């Protein structure tokens, strides 16, 4: 019950951040405005590339969970359930971390977790208007990339 409450509350708050141009247009256009500023072709290309990268990342997480023998490895695909995914991402990182406990060194798992929870937090910060949002995105993307690289290295550790 507590987990459901966290997920619902987080999703409501993220939805409010995404929708801020509707109730506070003076704050700026937000992420949707940024995407549409590139025009129809540029915006569509950006979204397609971004979701393609997310799909590859989800596949890497799913394979990691399969190799770790975890239940429900396909649950990582909730990353596509916008705006729910912004909260669920924390739980996905936690689920993978739990599956990896005892299978990788504690130091590796600690850094993997820090990077994972870090990109989750900074992606939410990226939804804020203006400079805080840009800064959040500028930090979230490299953390996500580093987390993805570490996730890919796990395949060797887990025996493939």
Secondary structure, 3 states (H helix, E strand, C coil): CHHHHHHHHHHHHHHHHHCHHHHCHHHCCHHHHHHHCCHHHHHHHHHHHHHHHHHHHHHHHHHHHHHCCCCCHHHHHHHHCCCCHHHHHHHHHHHHHHHHCCCCCHHHHHHHHHHHHHHHHHHHHCCCCHHHHHHHHHHHHHHHHHHHHHHHHHHHHCCC
